[in-house]
Structure formats: structure tokens, C-alpha cells
Amino acid sequence: MTIREHIKSIQEEVVKGDLLPGRASELLNTLSALIGNINDEIRVRDVTYSQALLRALEGQEKANRAKIVAECGPEYLAKREARDTKEVAIEMIRSLKFYLRAKEEEFRVSSNM
């Protein structure tokens, strides 16, 4: 399973709702651990795209035209996919943290009554 597929499965589980706090905490830990892997992937994809851009610059008279050519290639798509995956992971981390805080507050209020 790729990192992207792993995050997609976590996303689907979160969207379903009805998460127990323990499971939400596990998913939060998993996502946090995956951020390092995503950063590694972004670094590789950035270099690959930069190489494609350099090749496009060598074949074009104008830099802006070369950039457009490079952004039409698979290297740019892979770069964007990696960055978008990180963005999804970070937003899910934020969401799970909020969910856990809300559950903690709910528990605190219910135990004080």
C-alpha cells in the first residue's frame, strides 16, 4: 500500500464518523508518523520535477514557455500529488486533534454532573 493509499483509507474511516477516541488517537499517531515519509516523497518529486524543468529550459527560448511545458509533464503531476497528500494529512491531523479535544471536554462535562 502506498502512502497515498494509506492516507486515503484513513480519510475514508474519518469521514464515516463514529470514531472512538482511542481509534482517533491511533489514526492521529499514524498520520503524524507518515508526515516524514511524505516529506521524503516531496523532496524526491521536487528534484525530479526540477530536472524536467531544466530539460524544458534547454529546449525553449523563453523560461515561461519552458515552465508551461514542464508543468504539462508527469513529473509536475507527481510533485503536486505529493504536496496535496501532505496537505490532506495535515488537515486530518488538525481535525482529529479538534475531535479529541471535543471528546475530552465532553467527558469532562459529563463526569462533573
Secondary structure, DSSP 8 states (H G I E B T S, - for coil): --HHHHHHHHHHHHHH----HHHHHHHHHHHHHHHHHHHHHHHHHHHHHHHHHHHHHHH-SSHHHHHHHHHTSHHHHHHHHHHHHHHHHHHHHHHHHHHHHHHHHHHHHHHH-
